[in-house]
Amino acid sequence: MSRQFTLSTSNSPSRGELPIITKRDITRAEALLLSSAVKAREIVRRADSVRPPPKFLLDTILSSTTASEAKLHAVKRKEEHIIAARNLMSTLSVHSTKFNHQLRTFTSTLAPALHKELQILEDMVENTMTPRVRSAADEAGELSMKLTTTSTLAVRGLNDSIDVAQRRRKRGPVRWVRRLGYTLIEWAVVGLLWAIWAVVTLVRGAMAMLKCVARVGRWLVWLV
């Protein structure tokens, strides 16, 4: 185990005795003071040193001014957080100014115009559209009442006339012409298919006869 020496731990006198300061204690105190001074000097040196800008500082400069970007490479290590805080405050100030400007524009220009248009639409709905809808609903109710009470026979007569007209149309000469046309087309297609089949059959028969004649001729030649 490493032993740490301090002024309070070495050669501590017992109670009731006067402390005895030796040369070793003075040397130890001097060494502690010198090591503290060296540490302090190293801390100061590192704080005053310049290093590549860290990520948190680069993130704060994305929306900062060009002057901050120009001074970025000469920033001391102890001033990095201060400059980052200044950049953040500058960015927040710019965004706050823009937001306040947009808020004033909305409240002074856009919101009154929208409120005025909304009032115009409300007046149109209440004074124009609503009476028209009510009158149309009343007229529709009256027409439905008339159709169900006084005009029942007329509606039935109209439906019967429509049915008769449709039946006449189905039974008229146009229907017979359609049937005759469909029949003729059907027989024509069937006749065409039979003709094709007959031609194919004749061609196959002729080819078979030619093959038989050729075989017989070969057989006769072979006998001779």
C-alpha positions as CSV (number, residue, x, y, z in Angstrom):
1,M,0.0,0.0,0.0
2,S,1.2,3.5,-0.8
3,R,1.8,5.7,2.1
4,Q,0.5,9.3,2.1
5,F,2.3,11.8,4.3
6,T,0.6,14.9,5.7
7,L,1.5,17.3,8.5
8,S,-1.2,15.9,10.7
9,T,-0.4,12.2,10.4
10,S,3.4,12.0,11.0
11,N,4.9,12.4,14.4
12,S,1.7,13.6,15.9
13,P,2.4,14.4,19.6
14,S,0.3,13.0,22.4
15,R,-2.0,15.1,24.4
16,G,-0.4,17.4,26.9
17,E,3.0,17.5,25.0
18,L,4.3,20.3,22.9
19,P,4.6,19.6,19.2
20,I,8.1,18.9,18.0
21,I,8.8,20.2,14.5
22,T,11.7,18.5,12.8
23,K,13.5,19.2,9.6
24,R,11.7,16.3,8.0
25,D,8.4,17.9,8.7
26,I,9.6,21.2,7.2
27,T,10.8,19.3,4.1
28,R,7.5,17.4,3.8
29,A,5.5,20.7,4.1
30,E,7.8,22.3,1.4
31,A,7.2,19.3,-0.9
32,L,3.4,19.5,-0.4
33,L,3.5,23.2,-1.2
34,L,5.6,22.7,-4.3
35,S,3.3,19.8,-5.5
36,S,0.2,22.0,-5.0
37,A,1.9,24.8,-6.9
38,V,2.8,22.5,-9.7
39,K,-0.8,21.2,-9.9
40,A,-2.1,24.7,-9.9
41,R,0.3,25.8,-12.6
42,E,-0.7,22.7,-14.7
43,I,-4.4,23.5,-14.2
44,V,-3.8,27.1,-15.3
45,R,-1.7,25.9,-18.3
46,R,-4.5,23.6,-19.4
47,A,-7.2,26.2,-18.9
48,D,-5.2,28.7,-21.1
49,S,-4.5,26.2,-23.8
50,V,-6.2,26.1,-27.1
51,R,-7.7,22.9,-28.5
52,P,-9.9,21.9,-31.4
53,P,-13.5,23.1,-30.6
54,P,-15.5,20.4,-28.8
55,K,-18.9,19.3,-30.0
56,F,-21.0,21.3,-27.6
57,L,-19.3,24.5,-28.8
58,L,-19.8,23.6,-32.4
59,D,-23.5,22.9,-31.8
60,T,-24.0,26.3,-30.4
61,I,-22.3,28.0,-33.4
62,L,-24.7,26.5,-36.0
63,S,-27.0,29.5,-35.7
64,S,-24.6,32.1,-34.3
65,T,-22.9,35.0,-36.0
66,T,-19.9,34.9,-38.3
67,A,-17.8,36.8,-35.7
68,S,-18.1,33.9,-33.3
69,E,-17.2,31.5,-36.0
70,A,-14.1,33.6,-36.8
71,K,-13.0,33.6,-33.2
72,L,-13.7,29.9,-32.7
73,H,-10.2,28.6,-33.3
74,A,-8.6,31.0,-30.8
75,V,-10.9,30.1,-27.9
76,K,-9.1,29.1,-24.6
77,R,-10.3,26.0,-22.9
78,K,-11.5,27.9,-19.8
79,E,-13.6,30.2,-22.0
80,E,-15.4,27.5,-24.1
81,H,-18.4,27.2,-21.8
82,I,-18.7,31.0,-21.6
83,I,-18.7,31.4,-25.4
84,A,-21.1,28.5,-25.8
85,A,-23.4,30.2,-23.3
86,R,-23.1,33.5,-25.1
87,N,-24.0,31.8,-28.4
88,L,-27.0,30.1,-26.9
89,M,-28.2,33.4,-25.4
90,S,-27.7,35.1,-28.8
91,T,-29.6,32.3,-30.6
92,L,-32.4,32.4,-28.0
93,S,-32.6,36.2,-28.4
94,V,-32.9,35.9,-32.2
95,H,-35.6,33.3,-31.9
96,S,-37.4,35.3,-29.3
97,T,-37.3,38.4,-31.5
98,K,-38.7,36.4,-34.5
99,F,-41.4,34.8,-32.4
100,N,-42.5,38.2,-30.9
101,H,-42.6,39.7,-34.4
102,Q,-44.7,36.8,-35.8
103,L,-47.0,37.0,-32.7
104,R,-47.5,40.8,-33.3
105,T,-48.2,40.2,-37.0
106,F,-50.7,37.4,-36.2
107,T,-52.5,39.4,-33.5
108,S,-52.5,42.7,-35.5
109,T,-53.2,41.5,-39.1
110,L,-54.0,37.9,-39.5
111,A,-56.3,37.3,-36.5
112,P,-58.6,40.2,-37.3
113,A,-58.9,39.2,-40.9
114,L,-59.8,35.6,-40.0
115,H,-62.3,36.9,-37.4
116,K,-63.9,39.1,-40.0
117,E,-64.2,36.2,-42.5
118,L,-65.6,34.0,-39.7
119,Q,-68.3,36.6,-38.9
120,I,-69.2,36.8,-42.6
121,L,-69.6,33.0,-42.8
122,E,-71.7,33.0,-39.7
123,D,-73.9,35.7,-41.0
124,M,-74.3,33.9,-44.3
125,V,-75.2,30.6,-42.6
126,E,-77.7,32.3,-40.2
127,N,-79.3,34.8,-42.6
128,T,-79.1,33.0,-45.9
129,M,-78.5,29.3,-45.8
130,T,-80.6,28.4,-42.7
131,P,-83.9,30.0,-44.2
132,R,-83.3,28.2,-47.5
133,V,-82.8,24.9,-45.8
134,R,-85.9,25.4,-43.7
135,S,-88.0,26.4,-46.7
136,A,-86.7,23.4,-48.7
137,A,-87.6,21.1,-45.8
138,D,-91.1,22.5,-45.6
139,E,-91.6,22.2,-49.3
140,A,-90.4,18.6,-49.2
141,G,-92.7,17.8,-46.4
142,E,-95.7,19.3,-48.2
143,L,-94.8,17.4,-51.4
144,S,-94.5,14.1,-49.5
145,M,-97.9,14.8,-47.8
146,K,-99.5,15.5,-51.2
147,L,-98.0,12.3,-52.7
148,T,-99.2,10.2,-49.9
149,T,-102.7,11.7,-49.6
150,T,-104.1,13.4,-52.7
151,S,-101.9,12.2,-55.5
152,T,-101.8,8.5,-54.7
153,L,-104.0,7.6,-57.7
154,A,-102.0,9.8,-60.1
155,V,-98.7,8.2,-58.9
156,R,-100.1,4.7,-59.4
157,G,-101.3,5.7,-62.9
158,L,-97.9,7.0,-63.7
159,N,-96.3,3.8,-62.5
160,D,-98.7,1.7,-64.5
161,S,-98.0,3.8,-67.6
162,I,-94.3,3.3,-67.2
163,D,-94.8,-0.5,-66.8
164,V,-96.9,-0.7,-69.9
165,A,-94.4,1.3,-71.9
166,Q,-91.6,-1.0,-70.8
167,R,-93.6,-4.1,-71.7
168,R,-94.5,-2.7,-75.1
169,R,-90.9,-2.0,-75.7
170,K,-89.9,-5.5,-74.8
171,R,-92.7,-7.0,-77.0
172,G,-92.2,-4.7,-80.0
173,P,-90.7,-5.5,-83.4
174,V,-87.3,-4.5,-82.2
175,R,-87.2,-7.6,-80.0
176,W,-88.0,-9.9,-82.9
177,V,-85.3,-8.3,-85.0
178,R,-82.8,-8.8,-82.3
179,R,-83.7,-12.4,-81.9
180,L,-83.6,-13.0,-85.7
181,G,-80.2,-11.3,-85.9
182,Y,-78.8,-13.3,-83.0
183,T,-80.1,-16.5,-84.6
184,L,-78.6,-15.7,-88.0
185,I,-75.3,-14.9,-86.4
186,E,-75.4,-18.2,-84.4
187,W,-76.1,-20.3,-87.5
188,A,-73.5,-18.5,-89.5
189,V,-70.8,-19.2,-86.9
190,V,-71.9,-22.8,-86.7
191,G,-71.9,-23.2,-90.5
192,L,-68.4,-21.6,-90.6
193,L,-67.1,-24.0,-88.0
194,W,-68.6,-27.0,-89.9
195,A,-67.1,-25.8,-93.2
196,I,-63.7,-25.4,-91.6
197,W,-64.0,-28.9,-90.1
198,A,-65.0,-30.3,-93.6
199,V,-62.0,-28.7,-95.2
200,V,-59.6,-30.0,-92.6
201,T,-61.2,-33.5,-93.0
202,L,-60.8,-33.5,-96.8
203,V,-57.2,-32.3,-96.5
204,R,-56.4,-35.1,-94.1
205,G,-58.1,-37.7,-96.3
206,A,-56.3,-36.5,-99.4
207,M,-53.0,-36.6,-97.5
208,A,-53.8,-40.1,-96.3
209,M,-54.6,-41.3,-99.9
210,L,-51.4,-39.8,-101.2
211,K,-49.4,-41.6,-98.6
212,C,-51.2,-44.9,-99.4
213,V,-50.5,-44.5,-103.2
214,A,-46.8,-43.7,-102.4
215,R,-46.4,-46.8,-100.3
216,V,-48.1,-49.0,-102.9
217,G,-45.9,-47.5,-105.6
218,R,-42.8,-48.2,-103.5
219,W,-44.0,-51.8,-102.9
220,L,-44.5,-52.4,-106.7
221,V,-41.2,-50.9,-107.6
222,W,-39.5,-53.2,-105.0
223,L,-41.3,-56.3,-106.5
224,V,-40.2,-55.4,-110.0
